[in-house]
Amino acid sequence: MGLDTDIAFTGLAGQARLLATGGVSSAELAADTLARIERAQPELNAFRALRPEAALREAEAADRRLAAGERAPLLGVPVAIKDDVHIAGLPTAFGCAGDFPPARVDSAVVGALKRAGAVIVGKTNTPEIGQWPFTEGLAFGATRNPWHTGHSPGGSSGGSAAAVAAGLVPAALGSDGAGSVRIPAAWTNLVGIKTQRGSVPTAPDAELFNGLTVLGPLARTVGDAALLLDVVAGTGERHLTAAGREPGRLRIGLSTRIPFTATPTGLDPVVGSAVTGLAERLAGLGHEVIRAEPRYGLIGLDFLPRSLAGVRDWVARVPEVSALDPRTRGNARTGALLAGPALGLARRAEPVLRRQVGAVFRRVDVLLAPTTAAPPPRIGAFDGLSNWRTDQAMIAACPYAWPWNVLGWPGVNVPAGPTGDGLPLGAQLLGPADSTERLISLAAQLEAVERWAERRPPSWNG
C-alpha cells in the first residue's frame, strides 16, 4: 500500500515540510515514488533510467540527518533529472541509443542538489540530443502526456514534464535550448523557467550548444520552481523570496507576432484566446497591458549555426552513430558545415540582436507571448517525416520560444488554461537581462488568481 496520492501532489516545498515535521520519512517517500514510477512507466514512459538502490541509500541518509535535527532546502525530497545531465554511475545518453559509458562525475547541478539533500530517483526521457518539441525516439519509444496519453508532453524536457505533471516527482530539472523547458511545461500545465544564461552552472561543460541551452526547473507551482532554481543556482532564497513578493504595477506588452521562420506558421485561435485571457487577468490585477512587438529581424540566422553545430558536437560522443535517427545524422552533417565562419558570425551578432530586440523594454517591463502556437500534438505526429518536413511541422507548432535562447535572457512559462478537450496550453513571461525575479513575482501573482496547481490530470491517477 503506497502513501496517500495527495502527498505525491504536495509539491517540493510541501514534501520538504512534511519530512522536516516527521509527517513522512524520506525512505517511505522514496520507496513510494519509485513504485509510482514503475507503475506509470509502461504507459507514460517518462524515465530513461532509475537508480533505486542509490536513491534509497540517499533517503536513509536523509532520515538520519533529519533525526539529528539537520535541515537543508530539499533534505529527503525526491527529484528527477533530464538525461542530458551527468549523474556519476549512470550513462548520459541524451535520448540516443547505444552503450554509453557511465559518467565519472556529477554535473555541478547534481552536486548542488545532493548538497541540498535531494534524493535523485532517476533520469528522464528526451528526444535525440534534445532536437525536437516531442519526446519520442528509437532508443526508448514515446513519452506520453498524463493529461491525455494519446498526446505528447512536448520536448525536449518531456520526460521531466510528464513525471511532474503525473505527480511522480514534485519537481524536475530540464534544459532549454529552443524552448525545451517552456514548451513541455506549457503542454502539461506546469511552471517552467528558462533561466538566464550563466545563472545556473553547466559544468563540466563550459557551455551548452554554443550558449543556447540553459538548465532550469519544471514544477507545478511558481514557489517550487523558484526553490529548485535557488538550489541549482546557489542563490540562497533569492528566487523563493521573489515568489512571495508583489511585483508592483507593471507595463506588460502582449506580443503574438511570430518571429521570422521562413516556413508557414500561424497562431491557433484557441491558443491566442488563452493568452489574451491571461492578458485580461493581468490587467485585472492592476497592470497596464499594451500591444508590443519586438523587432526580431533575421534572428533565426543566428540560431541555426549554434544549434546545429551543437548537434554535430554531441553526435561525436555517440558510440553508435548508425543507430541514430536519420534526421539527427542529417542535422549533424549540416552542423559540420555551419561550425566554421557562420558560427563565429552568429556569436558576434548576439550583442546587436540584444539591442534590437531589447528596444521593446524601453516601452514595457515584461512581454507576454504564447509559448507555443498550437496545442500538444498527437503521439506519432512527426513519425516518418523528412528533416525538412519535421522542421516545418515543429516550427509551425513552436515558433515563439527560441529567440530568447539566442539572447540568453530569462523567461517563465505559466499555464494558460486547457483547450475544450482538456489539453494544457501555456504563455511566456519574458524579460531582458536580470529580470528573473520580476518574472517570478509576476508569475506567482498570476498563479494566486489562476490556481493552476489545483488541476490534476484526469487521465492519470498514479
C-alpha positions, 0 to 999 in steps of 0.5 A: 500500500503506497502513501496517500496520492495527495502527498505525491501532489504536495509539491517540493516545498510541501514534501520538504515540510512534511519530512522536516515535521516527521509527517513522512520519512524520506525512505517511505517517500522514496520507496513510494515514488519509485513504485509510482514510477514503475507503475506509470512507466509502461504507459507514460514512459517518462524515465530513461533510467532509475537508480533505486538502490542509490536513491534509497541509500540517499533517503536513509541518509536523509532520515538520519540527518533529519533525526539529528535535527539537520535541515537543508532546502530539499533534505529527503525530497525526491527529484528527477533529472533530464538525461542530458545531465551527468549523474556519476554511475549512470550513462548520459545518453541524451535520448540516443541509443547505444552503450554509453559509458557511465559518467565519472562525475556529477554535473555541478547541478547534481552536486548542488542538489545532493548538497541540498539533500535531494534524493535523485530517483532517476533520469528522464526521457528526451528526444535525440540530443534534445532536437525536437518539441516531442519526446519520442525516439528509437532508443526508448519509444514515446513519452506520453502526456498524463493529461491525455496519453494519446498526446505528447508532453512536448520536448525536449524536457518531456520526460521531466514534464510528464513525471511532474505533471503525473505527480511522480516527482514534485519537481524536475530539472530540464534544459532549454535550448529552443524552448525545451523547458517552456514548451513541455511545461506549457503542454502539461500545465506546469511552471517552467523557467528558462533561466538566464544564461550563466545563472545556473552552472553547466559544468563540466561543460563550459557551455551548452550548444554554443550558449543556447541551452540553459538548465532550469526547473519544471514544477507545478507551482511558481514557489517550487520552481523558484526553490529548485532554481535557488538550489541549482543556482546557489542563490540562497532564497533569492528566487523563493523570496521573489515568489512571495513578493508583489511585483508592483504595477507593471507595463506588460506588452502582449506580443503574438507576432511570430518571429521570422521562420521562413516556413508557414506558421500561424497562431491557433485561435484557441491558443491566442484566446488563452493568452489574451485571457491571461492578458485580461487577468493581468490587467485585472490585477492592476497592470497596464497591458499594451500591444508590443512587438519586438523587432526580431529581424533575421534572428533565426540566422543566428540560431541555426549555426549554434544549434546545429553545430551543437548537434554535430558536437554531441553526435561525436560522443555517440558510440553508435552513430548508425543507430541514430535517427536519420534526421539527427545524422542529417542535422549533424552533417549540416552542423559540420558545415555551419561550425566554421565562419557562420558560427563565429558570425552568429556569436558576434551578432548576439550583442546587436540582436540584444539591442534590437530586440531589447528596444521593446523594454524601453516601452514595457517591463515584461512581454507576454507571448504564447509559448507555443502556437498550437496545442500538444500534438498527437503521439506519432505526429512527426513519425516518418517525416523528412528533416525538412518536413519535421522542421516545418511541422515543429516550427509551425507548432513552436515558433515563439520560444527560441529567440530568447535562447539566442539572447540568453535572457530569462523567461517563465512559462505559466499555464494558460488554461486547457483547450475544450478537450482538456489539453494544457496550453501555456504563455511566456513571461519574458524579460531582458537581462536580470529580470528573473525575479520580476518574472517570478513575482509576476508569475506567482501573482498570476498563479494566486488568481489562476490556481493552476496547481489545483488541476490534476490530470484526469487521465492519470491517477498514479 
